[in-house]
Amino acid sequence: MAEHYDVIIAGTGAGGGTLAHTLAPSGKRILLLERGDFLTRETENWDPGPVFVDGRYISPDTWYDRDGTPFQPQVHYFVGGATKLYGAALYRLRPEDFGEIKHVDGISPAWPLSYADFEPWYTKAEWLYQVHGEHGTDPTEGPWSRQYPWPPVSHEPRMQEISDALERGGYHPFPAPCGIMLNEADRPASLCIRCATCDGYPCMVHAKADADIIAVRPLLGLPNVTLLTGAEVVRLETDPAGRTVTGVVVDRGGREGSGGGEGSGGGEGSGGKGKLEVYHGDIVVLAAGAVNTARILLRSASDACPTGLANGSDQVGRNYMYHKSKAVAAFGKEPNETVFQKTLAINDFYFAGDDRDWPLGNIQMLGKSNAMAMKGEEPHLTKLAPGFSLEEAARHAVDFWLTTEDLPKPGNRVTVDRDGGVHLDCTDTNDAEAAGLYAEFRKILNHIGMAEHHVLHKNFYMSMNIPIAAVAHQAGTCRFGTDPATSVLDVNCRAHEVDNLYVSDTSFFPSIGAVNPALTAIANGIRVGEHIAERLGVSTSALAWTPAQRPAPAEMTRTAGGGG
Ligand SMILES: Cc1cc2nc3c(=O)[nH]c(=O)nc-3n(C[C@H](O)[C@H](O)[C@H](O)COP(=O)(O)OP(=O)(O)OC[C@H]3O[C@@H](n4cnc5c(N)ncnc54)[C@H](O)[C@@H]3O)c2cc1C
């Protein structure tokens, strides 16, 4: 007899891993299904060649654009999901982001919850993910109920100079919030900074607060939690009416099941080639990332739901967003010996106002350039800074990340073909705002002693040369709302049309704002986890972790299958 779970969660990233961590102390039987494996600790983790040039940690998935042209999306399938590679810049959305905002290309719609509703979970998220920062220093941020658990990571000398120069120029730089564990005895900063800032790299010393280290590993010894890696959820089975999920169909890629359900026949193309298994649970949570969650729902079409599960409104897969981002390196005369560069940000252009008609976005620092990662830029560099060797250019580079909000447009959508292949149709929005932000950035350079013509547009990061492949900040596709005609999920992120189906990843975003999305996905994972616990009769007070329950993260290397 196959085991029956209280909750099955597909995906172990920011949304799914955090939701599992929230629910685990309840004692409810939880099955975590993760398509990837644990990311191996190896010297390549910190080596820009394998990481940026070879794309060692990028999935070999092939997706297709609107013309059917194949591309390799920048997705990462590991325990912890995209957070294994993320920069751990953990920002809250602004209170205004929860309301309607007018943009040059349309409306950023209001959320069904306000910032004040969301605030308690932001605080829990910041404490769980050990964020370093200082509330009260960013003039655009909303009220907070508790200061960050750790003070900001201090500026290194060059960054302090830049911060001082910005202030002299009338800007309002603030310490960037960052999920990094500099304070734990077994992860000294001297080791941590070897990777030159997290951004795009896995952390070999496990000092990055990612969903694997923070949320999933502490669960591995618990008797009520089972983790299956190499377990790709292919589709969901339902009752004849399509109102209740009755089975989760999983491709194990040829691996043996461990405590899983009965097979349902093999051979279905899913990217994996393994036999299919079916798992059963009272509640099912999809947390596979915005594109893959939509894919699973669309592939779950049946007689009852011919266009896909939970898709009576034809909203599943629509309103895909990804941020309009630009990575730029500016070169000063002074060398920049900074190692941990992501300590500063400004939101002076986040809103419309003064002489700006539209919101422009956020400017923050990026991980420090190095020669190997800049290798692909060599031809541009030679023109830009004649006589600079790659090493010199990297030594002088100061790296910035500019983000403008992307709008949810119904036509920007994920669809799947008959073989389950992902098609992404996406037209950019708010180009004029992104250009406005870049113009402001160029003015900033004059204040910090960097000539504006010494600016390199960095292509290596997030596949900026193939914009549609830059899916790192993917969101939308199953937005939450109060109206089933215009949203997929209700306010608790339960599918309007399916009683026991929830979504906990960036799919639920009705709009994306112009700050990084992970903290909002994490906060929502806690929120939805608490709601599910309540539905299962467990009070929130019973969800507190004690130090005895949450041992230090286990040392893990790649595992070939079921844990738990
Ligand atoms: C290089 C990089 C840098 C970034 N930097 C930042 C940053 O500094 N700050 C920030 O806020 N955000 C950052 N992000 C974005 C951030 O990581 C994501 O927004 C966040 O992880 C999204 O959470 P999620 O739960 O939606 O998806 P994920 O965290 O990606 O989790 C999805 C999980 O589902 C699994 N999965 C997929 N399909 C299936 C399936 N069919 N069956 C089972 N499992 C499946 C995946 O393997 C993964 O574990 C960055 C991303 C990248 C790639």
The ligand as an SDF file (V2000), in Angstrom:
LIG
                    3D

 53 58  0  0  0  0  0  0  0  0999 V2000
   21.8590   34.0090  -10.8030 C   0  0  0  0  0  0  0  0  0  0  0  0
   20.6560   34.4410  -10.0270 C   0  0  0  0  0  0  0  0  0  0  0  0
   20.7580   35.4970   -9.1370 C   0  0  0  0  0  0  0  0  0  0  0  0
   19.6370   35.8980   -8.4110 C   0  0  0  0  0  0  0  0  0  0  0  0
   19.7820   36.8560   -7.4560 N   0  0  0  0  0  0  0  0  0  0  0  0
   18.7390   37.1940   -6.6900 C   0  0  0  0  0  0  0  0  0  0  0  0
   18.9000   38.0920   -5.6120 C   0  0  0  0  0  0  0  0  0  0  0  0
   19.9980   38.5650   -5.3160 O   0  0  0  0  0  0  0  0  0  0  0  0
   17.7960   38.4210   -4.8750 N   0  0  0  0  0  0  0  0  0  0  0  0
   16.5600   37.8930   -5.1530 C   0  0  0  0  0  0  0  0  0  0  0  0
   15.6040   38.2510   -4.4750 O   0  0  0  0  0  0  0  0  0  0  0  0
   16.3890   37.0220   -6.1630 N   0  0  0  0  0  0  0  0  0  0  0  0
   17.4370   36.6460   -6.9100 C   0  0  0  0  0  0  0  0  0  0  0  0
   17.2790   35.7130   -7.8870 N   0  0  0  0  0  0  0  0  0  0  0  0
   15.9200   35.1830   -8.1240 C   0  0  0  0  0  0  0  0  0  0  0  0
   15.4910   34.1840   -7.0510 C   0  0  0  0  0  0  0  0  0  0  0  0
   16.4530   33.1770   -6.9120 O   0  0  0  0  0  0  0  0  0  0  0  0
   14.1370   33.6220   -7.4360 C   0  0  0  0  0  0  0  0  0  0  0  0
   13.2160   34.6990   -7.5490 O   0  0  0  0  0  0  0  0  0  0  0  0
   13.5750   32.6350   -6.4240 C   0  0  0  0  0  0  0  0  0  0  0  0
   14.4650   31.5840   -6.1680 O   0  0  0  0  0  0  0  0  0  0  0  0
   12.2610   32.1090   -6.9630 C   0  0  0  0  0  0  0  0  0  0  0  0
   11.7130   31.2040   -6.0440 O   0  0  0  0  0  0  0  0  0  0  0  0
   10.7300   30.0640   -6.5480 P   0  0  0  0  0  0  0  0  0  0  0  0
   10.3260   29.2820   -5.3570 O   0  0  0  0  0  0  0  0  0  0  0  0
    9.6940   30.6820   -7.3940 O   0  0  0  0  0  0  0  0  0  0  0  0
   11.6070   29.1730   -7.5570 O   0  0  0  0  0  0  0  0  0  0  0  0
   12.9530   28.3880   -7.2870 P   0  0  0  0  0  0  0  0  0  0  0  0
   13.6520   28.9410   -6.1100 O   0  0  0  0  0  0  0  0  0  0  0  0
   13.7210   28.3110   -8.5510 O   0  0  0  0  0  0  0  0  0  0  0  0
   12.4290   26.9250   -6.9280 O   0  0  0  0  0  0  0  0  0  0  0  0
   11.8040   26.0960   -7.8780 C   0  0  0  0  0  0  0  0  0  0  0  0
   12.1710   24.6580   -7.5460 C   0  0  0  0  0  0  0  0  0  0  0  0
   11.3500   23.7490   -8.2650 O   0  0  0  0  0  0  0  0  0  0  0  0
   12.1480   22.7160   -8.8180 C   0  0  0  0  0  0  0  0  0  0  0  0
   11.3990   22.1730   -9.9570 N   0  0  0  0  0  0  0  0  0  0  0  0
   11.2170   22.7370  -11.1690 C   0  0  0  0  0  0  0  0  0  0  0  0
   10.3940   21.9720  -11.9070 N   0  0  0  0  0  0  0  0  0  0  0  0
   10.0290   20.9240  -11.1360 C   0  0  0  0  0  0  0  0  0  0  0  0
    9.1820   19.7940  -11.3370 C   0  0  0  0  0  0  0  0  0  0  0  0
    8.5080   19.6280  -12.4740 N   0  0  0  0  0  0  0  0  0  0  0  0
    9.0770   18.8780  -10.3410 N   0  0  0  0  0  0  0  0  0  0  0  0
    9.7590   19.0250   -9.1610 C   0  0  0  0  0  0  0  0  0  0  0  0
   10.5720   20.0890   -8.9330 N   0  0  0  0  0  0  0  0  0  0  0  0
   10.6810   21.0330   -9.8960 C   0  0  0  0  0  0  0  0  0  0  0  0
   13.4550   23.3980   -9.1440 C   0  0  0  0  0  0  0  0  0  0  0  0
   14.5260   22.4830   -9.2900 O   0  0  0  0  0  0  0  0  0  0  0  0
   13.6090   24.3040   -7.9140 C   0  0  0  0  0  0  0  0  0  0  0  0
   14.1930   23.6200   -6.8380 O   0  0  0  0  0  0  0  0  0  0  0  0
   18.3840   35.2630   -8.6160 C   0  0  0  0  0  0  0  0  0  0  0  0
   18.2760   34.1930   -9.4990 C   0  0  0  0  0  0  0  0  0  0  0  0
   19.4000   33.7790  -10.1960 C   0  0  0  0  0  0  0  0  0  0  0  0
   19.2680   32.6160  -11.1270 C   0  0  0  0  0  0  0  0  0  0  0  0
  1  2  1  0
  2  3  1  0
  2 52  2  0
  3  4  2  0
  4  5  1  0
  4 50  1  0
  5  6  2  0
  6  7  1  0
  6 13  1  0
  7  8  2  0
  7  9  1  0
  9 10  1  0
 10 11  2  0
 10 12  1  0
 12 13  2  0
 13 14  1  0
 14 15  1  0
 14 50  1  0
 15 16  1  0
 16 17  1  0
 16 18  1  0
 18 19  1  0
 18 20  1  0
 20 21  1  0
 20 22  1  0
 22 23  1  0
 23 24  1  0
 24 25  2  0
 24 26  1  0
 24 27  1  0
 27 28  1  0
 28 29  2  0
 28 30  1  0
 28 31  1  0
 31 32  1  0
 32 33  1  0
 33 34  1  0
 33 48  1  0
 34 35  1  0
 35 36  1  0
 35 46  1  0
 36 37  1  0
 36 45  1  0
 37 38  2  0
 38 39  1  0
 39 40  1  0
 39 45  2  0
 40 41  1  0
 40 42  2  0
 42 43  1  0
 43 44  2  0
 44 45  1  0
 46 47  1  0
 46 48  1  0
 48 49  1  0
 50 51  2  0
 51 52  1  0
 52 53  1  0
M  END
$$$$
